[in-house]
């Protein structure tokens, strides 16, 4: 009787073990089907598919290509398609029905019966069957995104690849809007992503995306996405909200958790700034036209004159601040490129009395004027170097001209911001 009881317990535990193994199979070892009997045939790389075939090309023989999933259908931004990448290239796979494949799945794609096309700049493998065309070889073989700039993407360096962009933000007109209109079917919305140098690219989102009803981030930061191509238009496809970290100060110094440390609109005069005339007879002066008030410097008085003139801020205490940035609006003309003549500088050892002996460091202005009119342009966010934080600083606008070139520079709405 005792042996029979023990035997029954063993049967129960054995059955329970089988049931648990069945239930948790997908968690422990999900969707690996390397043992499926699908021919291999001729082996291609993604680059070879693009370069060696006369497209469109339909495979009528056994052939395979190996790649890893970089974007799947889970968030609803894609349907019946995924993006894959190998060590050199990337491509979009188009299926006859929705798929089970996940980001990080290492795949062998059986090509017989499929067609490789160049769809308006996007290379695709079409008419694939999820069950009979693809074998999952391994899971969680994640591909790291490439750190890229908008300029590099627009130059077609990373077509269809997974990239990460740093120090980017959505345009002012996109702020407060949602990713897509969830009330519409089969629609998508474009938003403009930009950097602090005026470069931009579209971010396209389907109305079926799981995050379609959420608002576009209002700050600056990083975003990870797939690079899409539609003719001459470059665009990004986002995978998940967790790959966006965009809560820092925007290029113009707004947004994030920033507070104003110092401001000088020049609404009624030079305010607390000082002027240093290093060379030349001309100097900075305050000017007002209609409702526009600004500080102005020009070396032209009927002829071009050589000048070096500085407009210098008061001493500003940055103790306790981080992510400090300077921004302003400016207009100008007659000195192209402006970056040769209109510059911004910063110092931590200028005590306000001995300008010439201070050590000044030039900062980068992201946005200059077009040179075609007098319209004021936002400078973009100019980061104060980290080694200057927690110290007393002064910043300055330096104007130079020559007997050959003497332009005009106008500045207003100067703001220094930071977070604590």
DRENRO-106860 format. One record per atom (N, C-alpha, C, O): residue in one letter; x, y, z. Coordinates in steps of 0.1 Angstrom, whole numbers, plus 5000, padded with zeros to 4 digits. Example, Ala and Ser with C-alpha at 12.3 -4.5 7.8 and 13.67 -1.06 7.14 Angstrom:
2
A513249435078A512349555078A513249675078A514249675085S512849785071S513749895071S512950005079S513450115080
# end
This chain:
420
X500849885000X500050005000X500950135000X500650224993X501950125008X502850245009X503550264996X503750384992X504050154989X504650174976X503750224966X504150304957X502450184967X501450234957X501250384959X501150454949X501250424971X501050574975X502250654969X502050764963X503450604972X504650674967X504650684951X504950784946X504150574945X504150564930X503150664925X503350734915X502050684932X501050784928X501550924929X501351004920X502350954940X502951084941X503851114930X503951224924X504651004926X505651024916X504951054903X505351144895X503850994900X503051014888X502551154887X502551224877X502051204899X501451334900X502551444897X502351534889X503651424904X504751524902X505351524888X505751624882X505351404882X505851394868X504851464859X505351544850X503651444861X502651514853X502651664854X502551744845X502851704867X502951844870X504151904864X504152024858X505251834864X506451884858X506351904843X506752004837X505651804836X505451814822X504551934819X504752014809X503451954827X502552064825X503252204827X503052294819X504152214837X504852334839X505852364828X505952474824X506452254823X507452274812X506752324800X507152414793X505552274797X504752314786X504252454787X504352534778X503852494799X503352634802X504452734800X504152844795X505652704805X506752804805X507752784794X508852844794X507352704784X508352684773X508752814766X509852834763X507752894763X508053024756X508853114764X509653194758X508853104777X509653194786X511053144786X512053224786X511253014787X512552954789X513252944776X514452974775X512552904765X513252884752X512252914741X511752814734X511953034739X510753064730X511153054715X512153094711X510252994708X510152994693X511452974686X511853054678X512152874690X513352834682X513052704675X512652604680X513152714661X512752604653X513852564643X513552554631X515052554648X516152534639X516052394633X516752374622X515252304638X515252174633X514252154621X514052044616X513552264617X512552254606X513252224593X514352274591X512752134585X513352094573X513052184561X512152154553X513752294561X513652384550X515052394543X515952414550X515052374530X516352374523X517152504526X516552614528X518452494525X519352614526X519652674512X519352784510X520252594503X520552634490X521652744490X522552744499X521652824480X522652924478X522553034489X521453074492X523653064495X523653164507X523953304502X524953324495X523153394505X523353534502X523553614514X523153584525X524153734513X524153834523X523153944518X522753944507X522754034527X521854134523X522454224513X521754274504X523654254514X524354344504X524454274491X524254334480X524654144491X524654064478X523254064471X523154074459X522254064479X520854064474X520654194466X520054204456X521154304472X520954434466X521854464454X521454524444X523154414455X524154454445X524254354433X524654394422X523854224435X524154134425X522954094417X523054024406X521754134421X520554094414X519954204405X520154324409X519354164394X518654264386X517254274391X516454184389X516954384398X515654394405X514554454396X514854534388X513354404398X512854304408X513354164404X513354134392X513654084414X514153944411X513353844420X513253864432X512753744413X512053634420X512853514420X513253464410X513053454432X513853334433X513053214429X511953194434X513653134420X512953004416X513852884420X513552774415X514852914428X515652804433X515952824448X515652924454X516452714454X516752724468X517852824471X518952824465X517552914481X518553014485X518153064499X516953054502X519053114506X518853164520X519653284523X520753304517X519153374532X519953484537X519753484553X518653454558X520753524560X520753524575X520753664580X521453754575X519853694589X519753834595X519053824608X518553724612X519153934615X518553954629X517454054628X517654164622X516354034636X515254124636X515654254644X516054244655X515454374638X515754494645X514454574648X514454664656X513354534641X512054594644X510954494641X510954444630X510054474650X508954374648X507554444648X507554574647X506554364649X505154424647X504554454661X503354494661X505154424672X504554424685X503854564688X502754564694X504454674685X503954804689X502854854680X502354964682X502654784669X501554824660X502054924649X501254964640X503254974650X503755064640X504055004627X504155074616X504254874627X504354794614X503254684614X502754644624X502954644602X501954534600X502354444589X502554494577X502454314591X502854214581X504254254576X504554214564X505154314584X506454344579X507354364591X506954394602X508654334589X509654354599X510954414593X511054394580X511854464600X513154504595X514154414601X514154374613X515154374593X516254284597X517554344592X517654434584X518654304599X519954354596X520954244598X520854164607X522054244590X523154164592X524354254595X524254364599X525554194594X526754274598X527054394589X527754484593X526454394577X526854504567X525554584563X525754694559X524454524562X523354584556X521954554563X521954484573X520954614557X519554594563X518554594552X518754644541X517354534555X516354524545X514954504552X514954474564X513954534545X512554514551X511954384545X512054354533X511354304554X510754174550X509254204550X508654244559X508554164539X507154184537X506454044537X506853954528X505554014546X504953884547X503453884542X502853994541X502953764540X501553754535X500553764547X499353774545X501053754559X500253764571X501153814583X502353814582X500453844594X501153894605X502153784611X501853664609X503253824617X504253734621X504453724636X503853804644X505153624641X505453604655X506853644658X507253634670X507653704649X509053724651X509253854660X508453944660X510353844668X510553954678X511954014676X512853944671X512154134680X513454204680X514454114687X514254064698X515554084680X516653994686X516553854681X517553784683X515553824674X515453684668X516453674656X516453764647X517353574657X518253544646X517553454636X517053344640X517453494623X516653424614X517453374602X518553424598X516953264596X517353224583X516153234574X515053174576X516253314564X515153344555X515253264542X516253284535X514353174539X514353094527X513753174516X512653224517X514453194505X514153294495X513353234483X512753314476X513253104482X512553054470X511153094470X510453074480X510653154459X509253204458X509153344462X508053404460X510153404468X510053544472X510553634461X511253584452X510353764463X510753864453X511553974460X510954034469X512654004455X513454124460X513154244451X513354234439X512854354458X512454474450X513154594456X513554594468X513254694448X513654834453X512354914453X511954964442X511754934464X510455004465X510655144469X510655184480X510855224458X511055374460X512155404470X512055494478X513255324469X514455354478X514555254489X515655244495X513455184492X513555084503X513654944497X512754904489X514754874500X514854734496X514054644504X514054654516X513254554497X512354464504X512454324498X512854304487X512154224507X511954084503X510454064505X509954064516X509754034494X508254024494X507753884493X508453794489X506453874496X505753744495X506353634503X506353514499X506753664515X507353564524X506153504532X505253574536X506253374535X505353314544X505953294558X507053244559X505253344568X505953334582X506353194586X507353174592X505553094582X505752954587X506752874578X507452794583X506652904565X507452824556X508652894550X509452824543X508753024552X509953094547X511053134557X512153164553X510753124570X511653164580X511853064591X510953004595X513153054594X513452964606X514153054616X515053134613X513653044629X514253114640X515453034645X515252924650X516653084645X517853014649X518153034663X518652954670X517853154668X518153194682X517353314686X516853384678X517253334699X516553454704X517553554711X518653514715X517053674713X517753774721X519153804716X520053834724X519353794703X520653834697X520553984693X520654014681X520354074702X520054204699X521254284692X522354264696X520854364682X521854444675X521854584682X520754644684X523054624685X523154764691X522954864680X523454854669X522254974684X522055084674X523355154671X524255164680X523355214659X524555294655X524255434659X523255494656X525255504666X525155644669X525255724656X526355724650X524255794653X524255864640X523656004642X522956034651X524056094632X523456224632X522456234621X522356154612X521556334622X520556354611X521256384598X520756334588X522356454598X523056474585X523556344579X523456334567X524156254587X524656134582X523456044577X523655974566X522356044583X521155974579X520656024565X520455954556X520556164565X520056224552X521056204541X520656214529X522356174544X523356144534X523256004529X524155954521X522255924534X522055784530X523155694535X523555594528X523655714547X524755634552X524155514560X524855414562X522855514564X522355414573X520955364569X520155344578X520655354556X519355314552X518955184558X519655084558X517755184564X517055074570X517655014582X517254914587X518755084587X519455034599X518855094612X518155194612X519255024623X518855074636X519855174641X521055144641X519355294644X520255404648X519855464661X518655454665X520755544667X520355624679X520855764676X522055784673X519955854678X520355994676X520356064690X519556044698X521356144692X521556224704X521356374702X521456424691X520956434713X520756584713X519856624701X520156714693X518656564701X517656594691X516356634698X516156604710X515456704691X514156744697X513156754685X513456764674X511856754689X510756774679X510556924677X510757004686X510156954665X509957094662X508857164670X508057094676X508957294671X507957364680X506557334676X505657324684X506257324662X504957304658X504357164661X503157144661X505257074665X504856934669X504556924684X503856834688X504957024692X504857014706X503357024710X502557104705X502956934719X501556924723X500656834715X499556814718X501156784704X500456704695X500656554699X501656524705X499856464694X499956324696X500756264685X500856324674X501256144687X502056074677X501256054664X501756064653X499956014665X499155994654X497656014658X497356024670X496756014648X495356024650X494655894652X494555814642X494355854664X493755724667X492355704662X491855594661X491755814657X490355804652X490355764637X489255734632X491555774631X491555734617X492155594615X493055554623X491755524605X492255394602X493255404590X493055484581X494255314590X495155304579X495855444576X495955484564X496155514586X496755644584X498055654592X498355574601X498855754589X500155774596X500355924596X499856004588X501155974606X501456114608X502956134609X503656054614X503356234602X504856274602X505056384613X504356484613X506156374620X506556474629X508056504625X508756424620X508456624628X509756674624X510756664636X510556734646X511756584635X512856574645X513956664640X514356654628X514556734649X515656824645X516756834655X516556794666X517956874650X519056894660X519257044662X518557124657X520257084669X520557224672X521257294661X521557414663X521457224650X522157294639X521257314627X521757354616X519957294629X518957314618X518757194609X517957204600X519357084611X519056964603X517856894608X517556894620X517056834599X515856774603X515556644596X516056624585X514656564601X514256434595X512856404600X512456444611X512056334592X510656304596X510656174605X511456084603X509756174615X509456054623X508056014619X507056094622X507855894614X506455854609X505855754619X506555664623X504655774622X503955694632X502555654627X501755734622X502255524627X500955464623X499955494634X500255504646X498655514629X497555534638X497255404647X496555414657X497855294643X497755164650X498855144660X498755044668X499755234661X500855224671X500355224685X499355304688X500855144694X500355134707X500555274715X499755294724X501355354710X501655484717X501055604708X501355714711X500255574699X499755674689X499055794696X499155904692X498355764707X497555864714X498355944724X497856034730X499655904726X500555984736X501056104729X501256114717X501456204738X502056324732X503456314729X504256244735X503856384719X505256394714X506156454725X505656554731X507256404728X508156464739X508456604736X508656644725X508556684747X508756834745X510156874747X510556984745X510956784753X512356814755X513356774745X512956724734X514656784748X515656734739X516356614745X516356594757X516856524737X517556404742X517856304731X518156344720X517656174734X518056074724X516755994720X515755984727X516855934708X515855854703X516455734695X517355764687X515955614696X516455504689X515355464679X514155454682X515655434666X514655414656X515355344644X516555334643X514455304635X514855244622X514855354611X513855434611X515855354603X515855454592X515055404580X515355304575X514055484577X513255444565X513555534553X514155644555X513255494541X513455564529X512155564521X511555464518X511755684516X510655694507X511055794496X510755914498X511555744486X512055834475X513255914480X514255864485X513056044479X514156134484X513956174498X514756244504X512856124505X512556164518X513056054528X512755934527X513856094538X514256004548X513356014560X512856124563X513055904567X512155904578X512655804588X513355714585X512055814600X512455724611X511155654616X510055704616X511355524620X510255444625X510655404640X511655344642X509855454649X510155424663X509655284668X508655244662X510355224677X510055094681X509255094694X508255024696X509655174704X509055174717X509355304724X510355364722X508455354733X508655474740X509755464750X510355564753X510155344754X511255334764X512555364757X513555374764X512655374744X513855414737X513955564734X514755604726X513155634740X513155784739X513455844753X512755814763X514455924753X514855994766X515056144762X516156184759X513856214762X513856354757X513256444767X512156494765X513956464778X513456554788X514456664793X514256724803X515456674784X516456784788X516056914781X515056924774X516857014784X516657154779X516757144764X517557084758X515757224757X515757224743X516957314737X517557384745X517157314724X518157384718X518157534721X519157604722X516957584722X516757734725X516757764740X516557884743X517057664748X517157694762X515857674770X515757694782X514757634762X513457624769X513257474772X514057384769X512157444779X511757304782X512557244793X513357314800X512457114794X513157044805X512757104819X511657154820X513657094828X513357144841X514257274843X514657304855X514557344832X515457454833X514757574840X513557594839X515657654846X515157784852X516157894847X517257864843X515558014846X516358124841X517358164851X516958204862X518658164848X519658214857X519958364855X520158444864X519958404842X520258544838X519458574825X519458484816X518958694824X518258734811X518558874808X518658964817X518758904795X518959044791X518259064777X518859034767X517059114778X516359134765X516759254757X516459264745X517559344764X517959474758X516759554754X516759624743X515759554762X514459624758X514659774759X513959844752X515559824768X515659964770X517060014771X517360134774X518059934767X519459974767X520359864769X520059744768X521659894772X522659794773X522559714786X523159604787X521759754795X521459684808X522859664816X523559764817X523059544820X524259524829X525559484821X526559444827X525459484808X526659444800X527659564800X527259674802X528859524796X529859624794X530459614780X530259504774X531159714775X531759704762X533259724763X533759804770X533959644755X535459654754X535759684739X535559594730X536259804736X536659834722X538159804721X539059874726X538459694714X539859654713X540559724701X541759764702X539759734690X540359794678X539259864670X538159814670X539559974663X538560044655X537860154662X537860164674X537160234654X536460354659X535060324662X534360404669X534460224657X533060194659X532860114672X533860054677X531660104677X531460044690X530059984690X529160024682X529759894700X528459844702X527559964706X527960054714X526259954702X525260054706X523859994706X523559894700X523060054714X521660014716X520860084705X521060204702X519960004699X519060064688X517660004690X517459894694X516660084686X515260044686X514660084673X514760204669X513959994667X513160014655X511759954657X511659834659X510760044656X509459994659X509359924673X509759994683X508959804673X508959734686X510159654689X510259584699X511159654679X512359574681X513459654687X513759764683X513959604699X515159674705X516259574706X515959454709X517459614704X518559524704X519959594705X519959714704X520959524708X522359574707X522859554693X522659444687X523559654688X524059644674X525459684673X525959774680X526159614664X527559644661X527759634646X527459534640X528459744640X528859734626X530159814625X530359914631X530959764616X532159834613X532059924600X533059974595X530859934596X530660014583X530060154586X529060164593X530760254581X530260394582X530360464569X530760584569X530060404559X530160454545X531360374538X531360364526X532260324546X533360244541X533560134552X533160144563X534160024548X534459914557X535659954566X536660014561X535559924579X536559954589X536959834597X536059744600X538259814600X538659704608X538359734623X538659844628X537659634629X537259654643X537359514651X537359404645X537559534664X537359414673X536659474685X537159554693X535359434688X534559494698X533859374706X533259294700X533859384719X533259284728X532059344735X532159454741X531059274736X529859304745X529859194756X529559074753X530159234768X530459134779X529359144790X528959244794X528959024794X527959004804X528559044818X529759044819X527659064828X528259074842X528658944847X528358844840X529258934858X529658804864X528458734869X527558794876X528358604866X527158524869X527658404877X528558334873X526958374888X527358264897X526558144893X525358144893X527258034889X526657914884X526657804895X526457684892X526857844908X526857744919X525557664919X524457724920X525657534919X524557454921X523757414908X522757344908X524257474897X523557454884X524257344876X525457324877X523457274868X523957184858X523257214844X522257284844X523657154834X523057164820X522857314817X521757354813X523857394820X523657544817X523857574802X524757514796X522957654797X523057684783X522757834781X521957894788X523257884770X523058024766X522258024753X522557944744X521358114751X520658134739X520258274737X520258354746X520058314724X519658454721X519058454707X519158354700X518558564703X518058594689X519058694683X519458784689X519358664670X520258764664X519958774649X519358684643X520358884643X520158914629X521458984624X522259034632X521658974611X522859034606X522959024591X522058964584X523959084586X524159084571X525559134567X526259194575X525959094555X527159154549X528459084554X529559134551X528458984562X529658914566X529458764565X529058694574X529758704553X529558564551X530958504549X531758554541X531258384556X530358324566X530358404579X531458454584X529258414586X529158494598X530058434609X530558514617X530258304609X531058244620X532458294620X533158264630X532958354609X534258414609X534358544616X535458594620X533158614618X533158744623X532358764636X532658854644X531358684638X530458694649X530558574658X530158464654X531158594670X531458474678X531058504693X530858614697X530958394700X530558394714X531658334723X532258234719X531958394734X533058344743X532658344757X531658404761X533458264765X533158244779X534458244787X535458194782X534358304800X535558304808X535158284823X534058314827X536058214830X535858194844X536858274853X536858264865X537858344846X538858414854X538858564851X539758634854X537758614845X537658754842X536858814854X535758784856X537558894862X536958954874X536159084871X535659144880X536059114858X535359234855X536159364854X535659464850X537459354857X538259474858X539459454848X539959554843X539859334845X541059314837X540759224825X541059104825X539959274816X539459204804X540659134796X540559024792X541659214794X542759164785X543559044791X544058964783X543559024804X544358914810X543458794812X544058694816X542158804810X541258684812X541458584801X541858614790X541258464805X541258354795X539858324790X538958294797X539758344777X538358334770X538358214761X539358184754X537258144762X537058014754X535858034744X534858074748X536158014732X535058024722X534057914723X534357794724X532757954722X531657854722X531057844708X531257934700X530357734705X529857714692X528357764691X527557724699X528157854681X526757894679X526157804669X526557794657X525057724672X524457634663X523857694650X524057644639X523157804652X522357864641X522758014639X522758094647X523158034626X523458174622X522358224613X521458144609X522458344609X521458404600X521658354586X522658314582X520558374577X520658334563X521558434555X522158394545X521558554560X522358654552X521558724541X522058814535X520258684539X519458734529X518458844534X517958924525X518258854547X517358954552X517758994566X518758934571X516959074573X517259114587X516459044597X516359084608X515858934593X515058854602X515858794614X516958744612X515358814626X516058754638X515858604638X514758554635X516958534641X517058394641X517458344655X518358404661X516858234660X517258184673X518658114672X518858044662X519558144681X520858094680X520957944682X521957884678X519957894689X520057754693X520757744707X521257844711X520657634713X521257614726X522757604725X523357524718X523457694733X524857694733X525257644747X525157714757X525857524748X526157464761X527357534767X528357554761X527257564780X528357614788X529157494792X528557394798X530457484790X531257364793X531157324808X530957404817X531157194810X530957144823X531957194833X531657214845X533157214828X534257264838X533957404842X534657454851X533057474836X532757614840X531557614851X531357714857X530957504853X529857494862X530357504877X531457474880X529457554886X529857584900X530857694901X531557694911X530957774891X531957884891X531258014887X530158014883X532058124889X531558254884X532058264869X533158254866X531158304861X531458314846X531058444841X530158514847X531658484830X531158594821X531158534807X532058464803X530158574799X530158544785X530158674777X529758774782X530558664764X530758784756X530458754742X530658644736X529958864735X529758854721X530858934714X531059054716X531658874706X532858934700X532558954685X532158864677X532759084681X532559124667X533859164661X534659234667X534159114649X535359154642X534959194628X534059144622X535759284622X535559324608X536959364603X537959374610X536959394590X538259434583X537959544573X536759584571X538959594567X538759694557X538159644544X537759714535X538059504543X537459444532X535959404535X535159404526X535759364548X534459304551X534059364565X534759344575X532859434565X532359494578X530859474578X530159554573X530459364584X529059334585X528359404597X528959484604X527059364599X526259414610X525759304618X525259204612X525859314631X525359204640X524359274650X524759364657X523159214651X522159264661X521759154670X521559044666X521659174683X521459074693X520359124703X520359234707X519459024707X518459054717X518058924724X518458814720X517258934734X516658824741X517658724746X517558604743X518658774752X519758684758X519258614770X518758684780X519358484771X518958404782X519958294786X520458224777X520258284799X521158184804X520258094813X519658144822X520157964810X519357874818X520157754823X521157724818X519557694833X520257574839X519257494847X518157544851X519657374851X518857294860X519657274873X520857284874X518857244884X519557214897X519457064900X519957024911
# end
